[in-house]
Amino acid sequence: MELLHNLHREGATICMVTHDPRFAKHAEREVHLFDGKVVAEEELKKLMADVHA
C-alpha cells in the first residue's frame, strides 16, 4: 500500500479492485458494483439486504 500511495503522490492514477475492506479504506473514492452495474451506496445496501433475506 505504501508503494501505491507513493505512486499516487507522484501523480499516478491507481485503480484497484478488491473485496477486502482493509485495502478499500485507503481509497479516496469507491465505486460499488452489483451484478456488473455501478450502484450508489443506498442501492447497494438494499440489494445486499435482498440477497441475504
mmCIF file of the N, C-alpha and C atoms, coordinates in Angstrom:
data_MODEL
# 
_entry.id   MODEL 
# 
loop_
_atom_site.group_PDB 
_atom_site.id 
_atom_site.type_symbol 
_atom_site.label_atom_id 
_atom_site.label_alt_id 
_atom_site.label_comp_id 
_atom_site.label_asym_id 
_atom_site.label_entity_id 
_atom_site.label_seq_id 
_atom_site.pdbx_PDB_ins_code 
_atom_site.Cartn_x 
_atom_site.Cartn_y 
_atom_site.Cartn_z 
_atom_site.occupancy 
_atom_site.B_iso_or_equiv 
_atom_site.pdbx_formal_charge 
_atom_site.auth_seq_id 
_atom_site.auth_comp_id 
_atom_site.auth_asym_id 
_atom_site.auth_atom_id 
_atom_site.pdbx_PDB_model_num 
ATOM 1   N N  . MET A 1 1  ? 0.823   -1.186  0.000   1.00 0.00 ? 1  MET A N  1 
ATOM 2   C CA . MET A 1 1  ? 0.000   0.000   0.000   1.00 0.00 ? 1  MET A CA 1 
ATOM 3   C C  . MET A 1 1  ? 0.872   1.258   0.000   1.00 0.00 ? 1  MET A C  1 
ATOM 4   N N  . GLU A 1 2  ? 1.993   1.193   0.665   1.00 0.00 ? 2  GLU A N  1 
ATOM 5   C CA . GLU A 1 2  ? 2.886   2.353   0.693   1.00 0.00 ? 2  GLU A CA 1 
ATOM 6   C C  . GLU A 1 2  ? 3.380   2.680   -0.715  1.00 0.00 ? 2  GLU A C  1 
ATOM 7   N N  . LEU A 1 3  ? 3.710   1.671   -1.491  1.00 0.00 ? 3  LEU A N  1 
ATOM 8   C CA . LEU A 1 3  ? 4.150   1.890   -2.870  1.00 0.00 ? 3  LEU A CA 1 
ATOM 9   C C  . LEU A 1 3  ? 3.047   2.573   -3.686  1.00 0.00 ? 3  LEU A C  1 
ATOM 10  N N  . LEU A 1 4  ? 1.809   2.119   -3.539  1.00 0.00 ? 4  LEU A N  1 
ATOM 11  C CA . LEU A 1 4  ? 0.693   2.732   -4.259  1.00 0.00 ? 4  LEU A CA 1 
ATOM 12  C C  . LEU A 1 4  ? 0.483   4.179   -3.816  1.00 0.00 ? 4  LEU A C  1 
ATOM 13  N N  . HIS A 1 5  ? 0.580   4.438   -2.527  1.00 0.00 ? 5  HIS A N  1 
ATOM 14  C CA . HIS A 1 5  ? 0.455   5.814   -2.019  1.00 0.00 ? 5  HIS A CA 1 
ATOM 15  C C  . HIS A 1 5  ? 1.544   6.707   -2.607  1.00 0.00 ? 5  HIS A C  1 
ATOM 16  N N  . ASN A 1 6  ? 2.774   6.193   -2.657  1.00 0.00 ? 6  ASN A N  1 
ATOM 17  C CA . ASN A 1 6  ? 3.879   6.981   -3.213  1.00 0.00 ? 6  ASN A CA 1 
ATOM 18  C C  . ASN A 1 6  ? 3.649   7.274   -4.693  1.00 0.00 ? 6  ASN A C  1 
ATOM 19  N N  . LEU A 1 7  ? 3.223   6.281   -5.441  1.00 0.00 ? 7  LEU A N  1 
ATOM 20  C CA . LEU A 1 7  ? 2.949   6.490   -6.865  1.00 0.00 ? 7  LEU A CA 1 
ATOM 21  C C  . LEU A 1 7  ? 1.844   7.524   -7.064  1.00 0.00 ? 7  LEU A C  1 
ATOM 22  N N  . HIS A 1 8  ? 0.809   7.439   -6.227  1.00 0.00 ? 8  HIS A N  1 
ATOM 23  C CA . HIS A 1 8  ? -0.303  8.386   -6.336  1.00 0.00 ? 8  HIS A CA 1 
ATOM 24  C C  . HIS A 1 8  ? 0.155   9.815   -6.020  1.00 0.00 ? 8  HIS A C  1 
ATOM 25  N N  . ARG A 1 9  ? 0.972   9.963   -4.997  1.00 0.00 ? 9  ARG A N  1 
ATOM 26  C CA . ARG A 1 9  ? 1.518   11.277  -4.639  1.00 0.00 ? 9  ARG A CA 1 
ATOM 27  C C  . ARG A 1 9  ? 2.322   11.879  -5.784  1.00 0.00 ? 9  ARG A C  1 
ATOM 28  N N  . GLU A 1 10 ? 2.944   11.003  -6.583  1.00 0.00 ? 10 GLU A N  1 
ATOM 29  C CA . GLU A 1 10 ? 3.747   11.461  -7.719  1.00 0.00 ? 10 GLU A CA 1 
ATOM 30  C C  . GLU A 1 10 ? 2.891   11.737  -8.952  1.00 0.00 ? 10 GLU A C  1 
ATOM 31  N N  . GLY A 1 11 ? 1.571   11.518  -8.848  1.00 0.00 ? 11 GLY A N  1 
ATOM 32  C CA . GLY A 1 11 ? 0.672   11.859  -9.947  1.00 0.00 ? 11 GLY A CA 1 
ATOM 33  C C  . GLY A 1 11 ? 0.049   10.686  -10.674 1.00 0.00 ? 11 GLY A C  1 
ATOM 34  N N  . ALA A 1 12 ? 0.385   9.469   -10.294 1.00 0.00 ? 12 ALA A N  1 
ATOM 35  C CA . ALA A 1 12 ? -0.185  8.300   -10.959 1.00 0.00 ? 12 ALA A CA 1 
ATOM 36  C C  . ALA A 1 12 ? -1.626  8.081   -10.522 1.00 0.00 ? 12 ALA A C  1 
ATOM 37  N N  . THR A 1 13 ? -2.446  7.642   -11.453 1.00 0.00 ? 13 THR A N  1 
ATOM 38  C CA . THR A 1 13 ? -3.813  7.241   -11.132 1.00 0.00 ? 13 THR A CA 1 
ATOM 39  C C  . THR A 1 13 ? -3.793  5.750   -10.819 1.00 0.00 ? 13 THR A C  1 
ATOM 40  N N  . ILE A 1 14 ? -4.382  5.388   -9.707  1.00 0.00 ? 14 ILE A N  1 
ATOM 41  C CA . ILE A 1 14 ? -4.401  3.993   -9.274  1.00 0.00 ? 14 ILE A CA 1 
ATOM 42  C C  . ILE A 1 14 ? -5.840  3.489   -9.314  1.00 0.00 ? 14 ILE A C  1 
ATOM 43  N N  . CYS A 1 15 ? -6.054  2.389   -9.976  1.00 0.00 ? 15 CYS A N  1 
ATOM 44  C CA . CYS A 1 15 ? -7.364  1.738   -9.992  1.00 0.00 ? 15 CYS A CA 1 
ATOM 45  C C  . CYS A 1 15 ? -7.173  0.352   -9.396  1.00 0.00 ? 15 CYS A C  1 
ATOM 46  N N  . MET A 1 16 ? -7.768  0.131   -8.236  1.00 0.00 ? 16 MET A N  1 
ATOM 47  C CA . MET A 1 16 ? -7.600  -1.135  -7.542  1.00 0.00 ? 16 MET A CA 1 
ATOM 48  C C  . MET A 1 16 ? -8.974  -1.773  -7.361  1.00 0.00 ? 16 MET A C  1 
ATOM 49  N N  . VAL A 1 17 ? -9.045  -3.053  -7.620  1.00 0.00 ? 17 VAL A N  1 
ATOM 50  C CA . VAL A 1 17 ? -10.279 -3.802  -7.418  1.00 0.00 ? 17 VAL A CA 1 
ATOM 51  C C  . VAL A 1 17 ? -10.062 -4.747  -6.245  1.00 0.00 ? 17 VAL A C  1 
ATOM 52  N N  . THR A 1 18 ? -10.964 -4.682  -5.261  1.00 0.00 ? 18 THR A N  1 
ATOM 53  C CA . THR A 1 18 ? -10.810 -5.533  -4.084  1.00 0.00 ? 18 THR A CA 1 
ATOM 54  C C  . THR A 1 18 ? -12.156 -5.814  -3.435  1.00 0.00 ? 18 THR A C  1 
ATOM 55  N N  . HIS A 1 19 ? -12.201 -6.903  -2.721  1.00 0.00 ? 19 HIS A N  1 
ATOM 56  C CA . HIS A 1 19 ? -13.349 -7.226  -1.878  1.00 0.00 ? 19 HIS A CA 1 
ATOM 57  C C  . HIS A 1 19 ? -12.961 -7.056  -0.411  1.00 0.00 ? 19 HIS A C  1 
ATOM 58  N N  . ASP A 1 20 ? -11.720 -6.661  -0.172  1.00 0.00 ? 20 ASP A N  1 
ATOM 59  C CA . ASP A 1 20 ? -11.174 -6.597  1.173   1.00 0.00 ? 20 ASP A CA 1 
ATOM 60  C C  . ASP A 1 20 ? -11.261 -5.165  1.713   1.00 0.00 ? 20 ASP A C  1 
ATOM 61  N N  . PRO A 1 21 ? -12.093 -4.932  2.727   1.00 0.00 ? 21 PRO A N  1 
ATOM 62  C CA . PRO A 1 21 ? -12.245 -3.577  3.271   1.00 0.00 ? 21 PRO A CA 1 
ATOM 63  C C  . PRO A 1 21 ? -10.957 -3.004  3.856   1.00 0.00 ? 21 PRO A C  1 
ATOM 64  N N  . ARG A 1 22 ? -10.011 -3.850  4.234   1.00 0.00 ? 22 ARG A N  1 
ATOM 65  C CA . ARG A 1 22 ? -8.727  -3.344  4.756   1.00 0.00 ? 22 ARG A CA 1 
ATOM 66  C C  . ARG A 1 22 ? -7.973  -2.562  3.689   1.00 0.00 ? 22 ARG A C  1 
ATOM 67  N N  . PHE A 1 23 ? -8.121  -2.955  2.436   1.00 0.00 ? 23 PHE A N  1 
ATOM 68  C CA . PHE A 1 23 ? -7.467  -2.234  1.344   1.00 0.00 ? 23 PHE A CA 1 
ATOM 69  C C  . PHE A 1 23 ? -8.347  -1.102  0.842   1.00 0.00 ? 23 PHE A C  1 
ATOM 70  N N  . ALA A 1 24 ? -9.648  -1.322  0.806   1.00 0.00 ? 24 ALA A N  1 
ATOM 71  C CA . ALA A 1 24 ? -10.584 -0.311  0.298   1.00 0.00 ? 24 ALA A CA 1 
ATOM 72  C C  . ALA A 1 24 ? -10.544 0.965   1.138   1.00 0.00 ? 24 ALA A C  1 
ATOM 73  N N  . LYS A 1 25 ? -10.242 0.849   2.434   1.00 0.00 ? 25 LYS A N  1 
ATOM 74  C CA . LYS A 1 25 ? -10.237 2.033   3.298   1.00 0.00 ? 25 LYS A CA 1 
ATOM 75  C C  . LYS A 1 25 ? -9.165  3.045   2.895   1.00 0.00 ? 25 LYS A C  1 
ATOM 76  N N  . HIS A 1 26 ? -8.195  2.640   2.091   1.00 0.00 ? 26 HIS A N  1 
ATOM 77  C CA . HIS A 1 26 ? -7.138  3.546   1.644   1.00 0.00 ? 26 HIS A CA 1 
ATOM 78  C C  . HIS A 1 26 ? -7.569  4.409   0.458   1.00 0.00 ? 26 HIS A C  1 
ATOM 79  N N  . ALA A 1 27 ? -8.683  4.079   -0.146  1.00 0.00 ? 27 ALA A N  1 
ATOM 80  C CA . ALA A 1 27 ? -9.123  4.774   -1.359  1.00 0.00 ? 27 ALA A CA 1 
ATOM 81  C C  . ALA A 1 27 ? -9.675  6.156   -1.056  1.00 0.00 ? 27 ALA A C  1 
ATOM 82  N N  . GLU A 1 28 ? -9.444  7.083   -1.987  1.00 0.00 ? 28 GLU A N  1 
ATOM 83  C CA . GLU A 1 28 ? -10.075 8.401   -1.906  1.00 0.00 ? 28 GLU A CA 1 
ATOM 84  C C  . GLU A 1 28 ? -11.492 8.328   -2.452  1.00 0.00 ? 28 GLU A C  1 
ATOM 85  N N  . ARG A 1 29 ? -11.732 7.365   -3.324  1.00 0.00 ? 29 ARG A N  1 
ATOM 86  C CA . ARG A 1 29 ? -13.046 7.225   -3.967  1.00 0.00 ? 29 ARG A CA 1 
ATOM 87  C C  . ARG A 1 29 ? -13.337 5.747   -4.134  1.00 0.00 ? 29 ARG A C  1 
ATOM 88  N N  . GLU A 1 30 ? -14.597 5.370   -3.895  1.00 0.00 ? 30 GLU A N  1 
ATOM 89  C CA . GLU A 1 30 ? -15.019 3.983   -4.085  1.00 0.00 ? 30 GLU A CA 1 
ATOM 90  C C  . GLU A 1 30 ? -16.157 3.944   -5.085  1.00 0.00 ? 30 GLU A C  1 
ATOM 91  N N  . VAL A 1 31 ? -16.133 2.957   -5.946  1.00 0.00 ? 31 VAL A N  1 
ATOM 92  C CA . VAL A 1 31 ? -17.220 2.711   -6.883  1.00 0.00 ? 31 VAL A CA 1 
ATOM 93  C C  . VAL A 1 31 ? -17.705 1.293   -6.594  1.00 0.00 ? 31 VAL A C  1 
ATOM 94  N N  . HIS A 1 32 ? -18.975 1.160   -6.278  1.00 0.00 ? 32 HIS A N  1 
ATOM 95  C CA . HIS A 1 32 ? -19.526 -0.149  -5.933  1.00 0.00 ? 32 HIS A CA 1 
ATOM 96  C C  . HIS A 1 32 ? -20.244 -0.747  -7.131  1.00 0.00 ? 32 HIS A C  1 
ATOM 97  N N  . LEU A 1 33 ? -20.004 -2.036  -7.342  1.00 0.00 ? 33 LEU A N  1 
ATOM 98  C CA . LEU A 1 33 ? -20.662 -2.771  -8.418  1.00 0.00 ? 33 LEU A CA 1 
ATOM 99  C C  . LEU A 1 33 ? -21.555 -3.841  -7.811  1.00 0.00 ? 33 LEU A C  1 
ATOM 100 N N  . PHE A 1 34 ? -22.679 -4.102  -8.474  1.00 0.00 ? 34 PHE A N  1 
ATOM 101 C CA . PHE A 1 34 ? -23.563 -5.199  -8.085  1.00 0.00 ? 34 PHE A CA 1 
ATOM 102 C C  . PHE A 1 34 ? -24.089 -5.807  -9.374  1.00 0.00 ? 34 PHE A C  1 
ATOM 103 N N  . ASP A 1 35 ? -23.839 -7.081  -9.581  1.00 0.00 ? 35 ASP A N  1 
ATOM 104 C CA . ASP A 1 35 ? -24.214 -7.763  -10.822 1.00 0.00 ? 35 ASP A CA 1 
ATOM 105 C C  . ASP A 1 35 ? -23.707 -7.023  -12.048 1.00 0.00 ? 35 ASP A C  1 
ATOM 106 N N  . GLY A 1 36 ? -22.493 -6.505  -11.958 1.00 0.00 ? 36 GLY A N  1 
ATOM 107 C CA . GLY A 1 36 ? -21.859 -5.850  -13.088 1.00 0.00 ? 36 GLY A CA 1 
ATOM 108 C C  . GLY A 1 36 ? -22.303 -4.427  -13.363 1.00 0.00 ? 36 GLY A C  1 
ATOM 109 N N  . LYS A 1 37 ? -23.114 -3.841  -12.462 1.00 0.00 ? 37 LYS A N  1 
ATOM 110 C CA . LYS A 1 37 ? -23.596 -2.478  -12.658 1.00 0.00 ? 37 LYS A CA 1 
ATOM 111 C C  . LYS A 1 37 ? -23.155 -1.598  -11.492 1.00 0.00 ? 37 LYS A C  1 
ATOM 112 N N  . VAL A 1 38 ? -22.828 -0.337  -11.817 1.00 0.00 ? 38 VAL A N  1 
ATOM 113 C CA . VAL A 1 38 ? -22.460 0.628   -10.780 1.00 0.00 ? 38 VAL A CA 1 
ATOM 114 C C  . VAL A 1 38 ? -23.706 0.999   -9.998  1.00 0.00 ? 38 VAL A C  1 
ATOM 115 N N  . VAL A 1 39 ? -23.609 0.931   -8.673  1.00 0.00 ? 39 VAL A N  1 
ATOM 116 C CA . VAL A 1 39 ? -24.744 1.276   -7.820  1.00 0.00 ? 39 VAL A CA 1 
ATOM 117 C C  . VAL A 1 39 ? -24.303 2.282   -6.763  1.00 0.00 ? 39 VAL A C  1 
ATOM 118 N N  . ALA A 1 40 ? -25.244 3.093   -6.300  1.00 0.00 ? 40 ALA A N  1 
ATOM 119 C CA . ALA A 1 40 ? -24.999 4.033   -5.212  1.00 0.00 ? 40 ALA A CA 1 
ATOM 120 C C  . ALA A 1 40 ? -24.983 3.265   -3.899  1.00 0.00 ? 40 ALA A C  1 
ATOM 121 N N  . GLU A 1 41 ? -24.436 3.872   -2.867  1.00 0.00 ? 41 GLU A N  1 
ATOM 122 C CA . GLU A 1 41 ? -24.324 3.202   -1.568  1.00 0.00 ? 41 GLU A CA 1 
ATOM 123 C C  . GLU A 1 41 ? -25.685 2.750   -1.042  1.00 0.00 ? 41 GLU A C  1 
ATOM 124 N N  . GLU A 1 42 ? -26.714 3.602   -1.186  1.00 0.00 ? 42 GLU A N  1 
ATOM 125 C CA . GLU A 1 42 ? -28.042 3.232   -0.698  1.00 0.00 ? 42 GLU A CA 1 
ATOM 126 C C  . GLU A 1 42 ? -28.597 2.034   -1.481  1.00 0.00 ? 42 GLU A C  1 
ATOM 127 N N  . GLU A 1 43 ? -28.385 2.046   -2.794  1.00 0.00 ? 43 GLU A N  1 
ATOM 128 C CA . GLU A 1 43 ? -28.833 0.923   -3.617  1.00 0.00 ? 43 GLU A CA 1 
ATOM 129 C C  . GLU A 1 43 ? -28.106 -0.356  -3.215  1.00 0.00 ? 43 GLU A C  1 
ATOM 130 N N  . LEU A 1 44 ? -26.795 -0.238  -2.959  1.00 0.00 ? 44 LEU A N  1 
ATOM 131 C CA . LEU A 1 44 ? -26.003 -1.394  -2.579  1.00 0.00 ? 44 LEU A CA 1 
ATOM 132 C C  . LEU A 1 44 ? -26.533 -2.007  -1.287  1.00 0.00 ? 44 LEU A C  1 
ATOM 133 N N  . LYS A 1 45 ? -26.830 -1.178  -0.292  1.00 0.00 ? 45 LYS A N  1 
ATOM 134 C CA . LYS A 1 45 ? -27.356 -1.698  0.981   1.00 0.00 ? 45 LYS A CA 1 
ATOM 135 C C  . LYS A 1 45 ? -28.673 -2.436  0.775   1.00 0.00 ? 45 LYS A C  1 
ATOM 136 N N  . LYS A 1 46 ? -29.565 -1.886  -0.057  1.00 0.00 ? 46 LYS A N  1 
ATOM 137 C CA . LYS A 1 46 ? -30.845 -2.533  -0.312  1.00 0.00 ? 46 LYS A CA 1 
ATOM 138 C C  . LYS A 1 46 ? -30.645 -3.850  -1.059  1.00 0.00 ? 46 LYS A C  1 
ATOM 139 N N  . LEU A 1 47 ? -29.802 -3.847  -2.077  1.00 0.00 ? 47 LEU A N  1 
ATOM 140 C CA . LEU A 1 47 ? -29.559 -5.062  -2.850  1.00 0.00 ? 47 LEU A CA 1 
ATOM 141 C C  . LEU A 1 47 ? -28.936 -6.152  -1.978  1.00 0.00 ? 47 LEU A C  1 
ATOM 142 N N  . MET A 1 48 ? -28.001 -5.768  -1.129  1.00 0.00 ? 48 MET A N  1 
ATOM 143 C CA . MET A 1 48 ? -27.360 -6.756  -0.250  1.00 0.00 ? 48 MET A CA 1 
ATOM 144 C C  . MET A 1 48 ? -28.356 -7.299  0.766   1.00 0.00 ? 48 MET A C  1 
ATOM 145 N N  . ALA A 1 49 ? -29.254 -6.455  1.252   1.00 0.00 ? 49 ALA A N  1 
ATOM 146 C CA . ALA A 1 49 ? -30.273 -6.915  2.196   1.00 0.00 ? 49 ALA A CA 1 
ATOM 147 C C  . ALA A 1 49 ? -31.208 -7.911  1.500   1.00 0.00 ? 49 ALA A C  1 
ATOM 148 N N  . ASP A 1 50 ? -31.564 -7.626  0.243   1.00 0.00 ? 50 ASP A N  1 
ATOM 149 C CA . ASP A 1 50 ? -32.441 -8.526  -0.520  1.00 0.00 ? 50 ASP A CA 1 
ATOM 150 C C  . ASP A 1 50 ? -31.760 -9.871  -0.778  1.00 0.00 ? 50 ASP A C  1 
ATOM 151 N N  . VAL A 1 51 ? -30.473 -9.842  -1.051  1.00 0.00 ? 51 VAL A N  1 
ATOM 152 C CA . VAL A 1 51 ? -29.717 -11.082 -1.321  1.00 0.00 ? 51 VAL A CA 1 
ATOM 153 C C  . VAL A 1 51 ? -29.640 -11.939 -0.077  1.00 0.00 ? 51 VAL A C  1 
ATOM 154 N N  . HIS A 1 52 ? -29.447 -11.310 1.078   1.00 0.00 ? 52 HIS A N  1 
ATOM 155 C CA . HIS A 1 52 ? -29.271 -12.062 2.324   1.00 0.00 ? 52 HIS A CA 1 
ATOM 156 C C  . HIS A 1 52 ? -30.604 -12.370 3.015   1.00 0.00 ? 52 HIS A C  1 
ATOM 157 N N  . ALA A 1 53 ? -31.712 -11.946 2.449   1.00 0.00 ? 53 ALA A N  1 
ATOM 158 C CA . ALA A 1 53 ? -33.017 -12.201 3.079   1.00 0.00 ? 53 ALA A CA 1 
ATOM 159 C C  . ALA A 1 53 ? -33.508 -13.606 2.807   1.00 0.00 ? 53 ALA A C  1 
# 
